[in-house]
Amino acid sequence: MADKKFARESLTTMTEITFPNHTNGLNNLMGGWLMYWMDIVSAIAAQRHSESIVVTASVDNISFAEPISLGDVVTLKAQVTRAFNTSMEIHIEAWAENVLNKRKMATNKAFFTFVALDREGKPTRVPEIEPETDEEKALYHSALRRRQLRLILAGRMKPDDANELKAIFDMD
Ligand SMILES: CC(C)(COP(=O)(O)OP(=O)(O)OC[C@H]1O[C@@H](n2cnc3c(N)ncnc32)[C@H](O)[C@@H]1OP(=O)(O)O)[C@@H](O)C(=O)NCCC(=O)NCCS
């Protein structure tokens, strides 16, 4: 396996349609269905990057900016932002499209973290990420802060050790 891979090599897209069994009492897509689709599309992106079996370790910052209506086509896009040792952060974006009136809107974003496992089910190293575009570079650099915050909240990192995260609040 390569030591480094381009972020774009993990790009994964998925298209679904909102059927009645996906909706809540308001005839909008139920959040749980969207999270299910996000989990699948991001797992595939993580598998493409790591060329391994992966498991979801953390789910962060899922936003629901707009409701998605019954009948809307939902497109999800996932790509690895940065890989650490055995874990990878994936950025997911979703859009809803009414194909009848050609209305398309950005609806959701999230960051998922996956861990690659070896044949014995133990965490295993993954290739680094080489970002290319301005957006990929921005996501790559901010990924370190998001990782520090989630590891602090998970009780896996001491706040004192989170230098990049602390730098945001440094008022000097
Ligand atoms: C995720 C899991 C493999 C981590 O195992 P572990 O014994 O804690 O392993 P480690 O301490 O070596 O950590 C492995 C990686 O997981 C990351 N990790 C663990 N918990 C995390 C969390 N809450 N948030 C983000 N990353 C986390 C660590 O930072 C480490 O990443 P790194 O190697 O890039 O630094 C383990 O907790 C697990 O199997 N969880 C259940 C996963 C699952 O069932 N998901 C749903 C179905 S797919």
The ligand as a Tripos MOL2 file, in Angstrom:
@<TRIPOS>MOLECULE
LIG
   48    50     1     0     0
SMALL
NO_CHARGES

@<TRIPOS>ATOM
      1 C1        -12.6780    2.3960   17.4400 C.3       1 LIG1
      2 C2        -11.8960    1.2840   18.1540 C.3       1 LIG1
      3 C3        -11.3720    0.2920   17.1080 C.3       1 LIG1
      4 C4        -10.7040    1.9350   18.8570 C.3       1 LIG1
      5 O1        -10.0490    0.8930   19.5570 O.3       1 LIG1
      6 P1         -8.9770    1.1740   20.7180 P.3       1 LIG1
      7 O2         -8.7040   -0.0820   21.4000 O.co2     1 LIG1
      8 O3         -9.4090    2.3510   21.5250 O.co2     1 LIG1
      9 O4         -7.7050    1.4890   19.8580 O.3       1 LIG1
     10 P2         -6.6300    2.6400   20.0080 P.3       1 LIG1
     11 O5         -6.5510    3.2290   21.3900 O.co2     1 LIG1
     12 O6         -5.3840    2.0490   19.4060 O.co2     1 LIG1
     13 O7         -7.1720    3.7740   19.0320 O.3       1 LIG1
     14 C5         -7.2180    3.5400   17.6580 C.3       1 LIG1
     15 C6         -7.6090    4.8310   16.9790 C.3       1 LIG1
     16 O8         -8.9570    5.1210   17.2980 O.3       1 LIG1
     17 C7         -9.0670    6.4820   17.6180 C.3       1 LIG1
     18 N1        -10.2240    6.6670   18.4810 N.ar      1 LIG1
     19 C8        -10.6030    5.8970   19.4990 C.ar      1 LIG1
     20 N2        -11.7230    6.4120   20.0560 N.ar      1 LIG1
     21 C9        -12.0300    7.5250   19.3650 C.ar      1 LIG1
     22 C10       -13.0630    8.4960   19.4550 C.ar      1 LIG1
     23 N3        -14.0160    8.4430   20.3910 N.pl3     1 LIG1
     24 N4        -13.0650    9.5100   18.5620 N.ar      1 LIG1
     25 C11       -12.1210    9.5920   17.6080 C.ar      1 LIG1
     26 N5        -11.1190    8.6960   17.4680 N.ar      1 LIG1
     27 C12       -11.0790    7.6890   18.3460 C.ar      1 LIG1
     28 C13        -7.7560    6.7830   18.3200 C.3       1 LIG1
     29 O9         -7.5010    8.1770   18.3650 O.3       1 LIG1
     30 C14        -6.7820    6.0320   17.4390 C.3       1 LIG1
     31 O10        -6.5120    6.8310   16.3010 O.3       1 LIG1
     32 P3         -4.9970    7.0330   15.7690 P.3       1 LIG1
     33 O11        -4.3710    5.6780   15.6970 O.co2     1 LIG1
     34 O12        -5.1520    7.6210   14.4070 O.co2     1 LIG1
     35 O13        -4.2960    7.9360   16.7330 O.co2     1 LIG1
     36 C15       -12.7670    0.5380   19.2110 C.3       1 LIG1
     37 O14       -13.1380    1.4520   20.2130 O.3       1 LIG1
     38 C16       -13.9880   -0.1060   18.6250 C.2       1 LIG1
     39 O15       -13.9310   -1.1680   18.0370 O.2       1 LIG1
     40 N6        -15.1680    0.5700   18.7750 N.am      1 LIG1
     41 C17       -16.3990    0.0470   18.2380 C.3       1 LIG1
     42 C18       -16.5320    0.4200   16.7540 C.3       1 LIG1
     43 C19       -17.8960    0.0760   16.2360 C.2       1 LIG1
     44 O16       -18.4460   -0.9440   16.5790 O.2       1 LIG1
     45 N7        -18.4630    0.9690   15.3840 N.am      1 LIG1
     46 C20       -19.8110    0.8250   14.8990 C.3       1 LIG1
     47 C21       -19.9580   -0.2240   13.8650 C.3       1 LIG1
     48 S1        -18.8930   -0.0300   12.4710 S.3       1 LIG1
@<TRIPOS>BOND
     1     1     2 1
     2     2     3 1
     3     2     4 1
     4     2    36 1
     5     4     5 1
     6     5     6 1
     7     6     7 2
     8     6     8 1
     9     6     9 1
    10     9    10 1
    11    10    11 2
    12    10    12 1
    13    10    13 1
    14    13    14 1
    15    14    15 1
    16    15    16 1
    17    15    30 1
    18    16    17 1
    19    17    18 1
    20    17    28 1
    21    18    19 ar
    22    18    27 ar
    23    19    20 ar
    24    20    21 ar
    25    21    22 ar
    26    21    27 ar
    27    22    23 1
    28    22    24 ar
    29    24    25 ar
    30    25    26 ar
    31    26    27 ar
    32    28    29 1
    33    28    30 1
    34    30    31 1
    35    31    32 1
    36    32    33 2
    37    32    34 1
    38    32    35 1
    39    36    37 1
    40    36    38 1
    41    38    39 2
    42    38    40 1
    43    40    41 1
    44    41    42 1
    45    42    43 1
    46    43    44 2
    47    43    45 1
    48    45    46 1
    49    46    47 1
    50    47    48 1
@<TRIPOS>SUBSTRUCTURE
     1 LIG1         1 GROUP 0 **** ****
